[in-house]
Amino acid sequence: MGGRSYYYEIPVFYAFLFIVERSFFSGQFSLSQSTPSPYWLGVLLFSLRYGVGAGLLSGSMAAGLSMRGAFSSGDLYLFEDVDFYALPALFILVGAASGAVVDRFLHQARSLESKLEEQREKIRSVLKELEVQQKSSRAIEQQVVSQMSSLVTLYQ
């Protein structure tokens, strides 16, 4: 599913959010102060698309930008409160948890695809065997018909 393209997609996404924040919201406001935080979009988007690795990376970047927003707005007293770290930790945990669920489903899907391919291969081999048996059945029928006609000719 896209390999490891999330290594550049995630930073580009958060760089875009940072540029939007700096361009349109000047002053003391940061996107991390809005509710719900727009950083959730990246956490959920990338963890649900790519899995646990992307979820951890996206959650970490969202947590870092969230804490940077508090730092740049001058609310340094927030860093002294343990409750302040709940949202950044939640970004990471939700990214990892939703990514783990997606990884499990992706693994299950791959397993089912391999089983499906095995079944298709079995069907192909059975069809080939059926074709061979039909050919041999036709040949035997021709032999039987030919011998029957010989017997009928002899009998007449």
Secondary structure as GFF3:
##gff-version 3
##sequence-region A 1 156
A	DSSP	alpha_helix	6	24	.	.	.	ID=ss1
A	DSSP	three_ten_helix	31	33	.	.	.	ID=ss2
A	DSSP	alpha_helix	39	50	.	.	.	ID=ss3
A	DSSP	alpha_helix	52	72	.	.	.	ID=ss4
A	DSSP	three_ten_helix	76	80	.	.	.	ID=ss5
A	DSSP	three_ten_helix	82	85	.	.	.	ID=ss6
A	DSSP	alpha_helix	86	155	.	.	.	ID=ss7
###
